[in-house]
Amino acid sequence: MPADLPDIPIARRVAHSVTHHGVTIEDPYAWLRDPAYPQVNDPDVLGYLKAENAYFEAAMKPHRGLIDTLFAEMKGRVKDDDASVPQKDGAFVYWNAFDPGAEYRKWHRRPASGGPDAVILDEPALAQGHEYFRLGGQAVSPDGRLLAYAVDTNGSERFVLKVRDLETGAELPDLIENWRYGLVWAADSRSFLYTDADENWRSKTVWHHRLGDPQSADRAIYREPDEKFGVSLGRSQSRAYALISTGDHATNEVYLLPMDDFTAAPVLVSPRKTDRQYNVDERDGTITIRVNDTHPNFRVVTAPVSKPGDWTELIAGDDRHYIQSVTTFENLMVVEERVDGLSQIRLRDYASGAERYVAFPEASFVAALSHNPEYRVDRLRIGYESMVTPNTVYDYHLADERLETLKVREIPSGYDASKYASERLMAPARDGTLIPVSVVSRLGRASLPRAR
């Protein structure tokens, strides 16, 4: 270590205690939390942070050359002008891309029927002049005209949600302070649902905001009374219903709210039961529910929207099949699962119940549905990777059961996947249980013996 290091900063201890539920906790470092956070203005707190930073910079100064070398090596493994694969959503095709050397993306679209490309959100421009910038999320309205997007410019994770007119480029006066990871547009594009953050950074309330109104006029659609639960927002693949889910890590419940009437009362699918989790999608008046009530690997049941608690089993729980998600497109159901631990995508016909699995090219891999925003599909966007194959984007064509490679992540350092192979073995444990094992090796080396 360099001899000219400053003294190691040592935070002073200040007597402080707090009592919760009859339990008193001593916290001599409570003074390090500025009461005004996320604004930090306390001179003592700032002074200590500056001393810590100064010590770090002095200690790492002799290693600056190595740090720069490592950074350049890591950066050299990432394509600096990378772009996503365009995906159609309604009347437009959307994608994002980095300009060469840029640290933030630009978000683009063009008419699906043909026409010029347009930048709908320029992150580098939004980040300019800020020491910190993060895009929290963005969503285009159903009519394609408005873009709601959230930004954090101080690192507090307390985002400000804004709305932009994509035809004129003008920013609407609507501002949502304290936005927190959730937004669903109404079917008429005139209002949206969102969640905000409480003082403990948890979402407890779903709000309805009408364009043109101040945030103070927003109406609470749902408030979660249980201190342990948090609220999240989504929508059905059909875009007929907003989905309000509230729960903790083991228990939850879901409400349906029609997207053409956010003034309606949310409909509870099934009341919360301890240690029961379920997820919901909707198609043509039928709810499809993934639930772990009878088997820890989940089963799939259905119910009419008019009687959401009247469940009929569609796919039973199974020891080998762990059901991860169910998506109900207009023309088929897609079940994402793990079979003996391996990713699989199951396709199920509504009328006949006939099923098939998407066939992938390797024995060991991870695969999952990617962004598939539309309700009726003739192909599925799938993300795939293995210990040999870099992140790959496929379109799976339903008619001829064909995988079309759209993009393979480019590794600028010169990685050659053809020199390696992977295999999947089933190794017996002491009690005879077969454990899946994925192995990668350079071609030409002997394979591992297979379990009998």
Residue pairs with C-beta under 8 A, 6 or more apart in sequence:
1 59
2 58
2 59
2 61
2 62
4 58
5 55
5 58
5 59
6 51
6 54
6 55
6 58
7 55
8 55
9 48
9 51
9 52
9 55
11 29
11 32
11 48
12 31
13 28
13 29
14 28
14 29
14 30
14 31
15 26
15 28
16 26
16 27
16 28
16 30
16 31
17 24
17 25
17 26
17 27
18 24
18 25
18 27
18 30
19 25
31 44
31 45
32 45
32 48
33 45
34 40
34 41
34 42
34 45
35 42
36 42
37 156
38 154
38 155
38 156
38 158
40 46
40 49
60 67
76 412
76 413
77 411
77 412
77 413
78 412
79 409
79 410
79 412
80 98
80 100
80 101
80 102
81 97
81 98
81 99
81 100
81 101
81 102
82 97
82 98
82 410
83 95
83 96
83 97
83 98
84 95
84 96
84 97
85 95
85 381
85 393
85 406
85 407
86 93
86 94
86 95
87 93
87 94
87 95
87 371
87 372
87 373
87 381
88 94
88 112
88 374
89 140
89 373
89 374
90 112
90 142
90 144
90 373
90 374
91 111
91 112
91 113
91 144
92 109
92 110
92 111
92 112
92 140
92 144
93 109
93 110
93 111
93 112
94 107
94 108
94 109
94 140
95 107
95 108
95 109
96 105
96 106
96 107
96 108
97 105
97 106
97 108
98 104
98 105
98 106
99 106
99 124
102 124
103 124
103 127
104 123
104 124
104 126
104 127
104 133
104 135
105 123
105 135
106 119
106 121
106 122
106 123
106 124
107 119
107 120
107 121
107 122
107 123
107 138
108 117
108 118
108 119
108 120
109 117
109 118
109 120
110 116
110 117
110 118
118 166
120 140
120 147
120 164
120 166
121 135
121 138
121 147
121 149
121 164
123 133
123 135
126 133
126 135
126 151
127 133
130 153
132 152
132 153
132 154
132 155
133 151
133 152
133 153
134 151
134 152
134 155
135 149
135 150
135 151
136 149
136 150
136 151
136 152
136 159
136 179
136 181
137 149
137 150
137 159
137 181
137 183
138 147
138 148
138 149
138 150
139 147
139 148
139 149
139 183
139 184
139 185
139 192
140 146
140 147
140 166
141 147
141 148
141 185
141 189
141 192
142 185
142 186
142 187
142 188
142 189
142 239
143 189
144 166
145 165
145 166
145 167
145 189
146 163
146 164
146 165
146 166
146 172
146 189
146 211
147 163
147 164
147 166
148 161
148 162
148 163
148 183
148 185
148 192
149 161
149 162
149 163
149 164
150 159
150 160
150 161
150 162
150 176
150 179
150 183
151 159
151 160
151 162
152 158
152 159
152 160
157 197
157 201
158 177
158 178
158 179
158 197
159 178
159 179
159 180
160 175
160 176
160 177
160 179
161 174
161 175
161 176
161 179
161 183
161 194
162 171
162 172
162 174
162 175
162 176
163 171
163 172
163 174
163 211
164 170
164 171
164 172
165 171
165 172
172 211
172 212
173 212
174 209
174 211
174 212
174 213
175 215
176 194
176 196
176 209
176 215
177 196
177 215
178 196
178 197
179 194
179 195
179 196
179 197
180 194
180 195
180 196
180 197
180 201
180 203
181 195
181 203
181 232
182 193
182 194
182 195
182 203
182 206
182 231
182 232
182 233
182 234
183 192
183 193
183 194
183 233
184 192
184 193
184 194
184 233
184 234
184 235
184 242
184 259
185 191
185 192
185 259
186 192
186 193
186 259
186 260
186 262
187 239
187 259
187 260
188 260
190 210
190 211
191 208
191 209
191 210
191 211
191 262
192 208
192 209
193 206
193 207
193 208
193 209
193 221
193 233
193 242
193 257
193 262
194 206
194 207
194 209
194 233
195 203
195 205
195 206
195 207
195 231
195 232
195 233
196 203
196 205
196 207
197 203
198 204
202 230
203 230
203 231
203 232
204 223
204 224
204 229
204 230
204 231
205 220
205 222
205 223
205 224
205 231
206 220
206 221
206 222
206 231
206 233
206 244
207 218
207 219
207 220
207 221
208 218
208 219
208 220
208 221
208 262
208 263
209 215
209 218
210 217
210 218
221 244
221 257
221 262
221 266
222 231
222 244
222 246
222 255
222 266
224 230
224 231
224 246
226 246
228 248
229 246
229 247
229 248
229 252
230 246
230 247
230 248
231 244
231 245
231 246
232 244
232 245
232 246
233 242
233 243
233 244
233 245
234 242
234 243
234 245
235 241
235 242
235 243
235 259
236 243
236 280
236 281
236 282
236 283
236 328
237 281
237 282
237 283
237 327
237 328
237 329
237 375
238 281
238 282
238 283
238 284
238 328
238 330
238 375
239 259
239 375
240 258
240 259
240 260
240 282
241 256
241 257
241 258
241 259
241 282
242 256
242 257
242 258
242 259
242 262
243 254
243 255
243 256
243 257
243 280
244 254
244 255
244 256
244 257
244 266
245 252
245 253
245 254
245 255
245 279
246 252
246 253
246 255
246 272
247 253
247 272
247 277
250 274
250 275
250 277
251 272
251 273
251 274
251 275
251 276
251 277
252 272
252 276
252 277
252 278
253 268
253 269
253 270
253 271
253 272
253 278
254 268
254 269
254 270
254 278
254 279
254 280
255 266
255 267
255 268
255 269
256 266
256 267
256 269
256 280
256 282
256 287
256 305
256 308
257 264
257 266
257 267
258 264
267 305
267 308
268 308
269 278
269 280
269 287
269 289
269 303
269 308
269 309
270 278
270 289
270 308
270 309
270 311
273 293
276 291
276 292
276 293
277 291
277 292
278 289
278 290
278 291
278 292
278 293
279 289
279 290
279 291
279 325
279 326
280 287
280 288
280 289
281 287
281 288
281 326
281 327
281 328
282 288
282 305
282 328
283 328
283 329
283 330
284 330
285 304
285 305
285 306
286 302
286 303
286 304
286 305
286 328
287 302
287 303
287 304
287 305
287 308
288 300
288 301
288 302
288 314
288 326
288 328
288 333
289 300
289 301
289 302
289 303
289 311
290 298
290 299
290 300
290 323
290 325
290 326
291 298
291 299
291 300
291 301
292 298
292 299
292 317
293 299
294 317
295 316
295 317
295 318
296 317
297 317
297 318
297 319
297 321
297 322
297 323
298 317
298 322
298 323
299 313
299 315
299 316
299 317
299 323
300 313
300 314
300 315
300 323
300 326
300 335
301 311
301 312
301 313
301 314
302 311
302 312
302 314
303 309
303 310
303 311
303 312
304 310
315 323
315 335
317 323
320 339
320 340
321 337
321 338
321 339
322 337
322 338
322 339
323 335
323 336
323 337
324 336
324 337
324 338
324 368
325 335
325 336
325 369
326 333
326 334
326 335
326 336
327 333
327 334
327 336
327 369
327 372
329 372
329 375
329 376
329 377
330 375
330 376
330 377
331 350
331 376
331 377
332 347
332 348
332 349
332 350
332 377
332 398
333 347
333 348
333 350
334 345
334 346
334 347
334 348
334 369
334 380
335 345
335 346
335 347
335 348
336 343
336 344
336 345
336 346
336 368
336 369
337 343
337 344
337 345
337 346
338 344
340 426
340 434
340 436
341 436
342 364
342 365
342 424
342 436
343 365
343 366
343 367
343 368
344 357
344 358
344 367
345 357
345 358
345 367
345 368
345 369
345 380
345 382
345 396
346 355
346 356
346 357
347 355
347 356
347 357
347 358
347 398
348 354
348 355
349 355
356 401
358 367
358 380
358 382
358 396
358 401
358 403
359 401
359 403
360 367
360 384
360 403
361 403
362 386
362 388
362 389
362 422
363 422
363 423
363 424
364 386
364 387
364 422
364 423
364 424
364 438
364 439
365 384
365 385
365 386
365 389
365 422
366 384
366 385
366 386
367 382
367 383
367 384
368 382
368 383
369 380
369 381
369 382
369 383
370 381
370 382
370 383
370 393
371 381
372 380
372 381
377 398
378 397
378 398
378 399
379 395
379 396
379 397
379 398
379 404
380 395
380 396
380 398
381 393
381 394
381 395
382 393
382 394
382 395
382 396
382 403
383 391
383 392
383 393
383 394
384 391
384 392
384 393
384 394
385 391
385 392
386 422
387 420
387 422
387 438
387 440
388 417
388 420
388 421
388 422
388 440
389 408
389 417
390 408
390 409
390 410
390 411
390 415
390 417
391 408
391 409
392 405
392 407
392 408
392 409
393 405
393 406
393 407
393 408
394 403
394 404
394 405
394 406
395 403
395 404
395 406
396 402
396 403
396 404
397 403
397 404
418 443
419 442
419 443
420 440
420 441
420 442
420 443
421 440
421 441
421 443
422 438
422 439
422 440
422 441
423 438
423 439
423 441
423 447
423 448
424 436
424 437
424 438
424 439
425 436
425 437
425 438
425 439
425 448
425 450
425 451
426 434
426 435
426 436
426 437
426 450
426 451
427 434
427 435
427 436
427 437
427 451
428 434
428 435
428 451
429 435
434 451
439 447
439 448
441 447
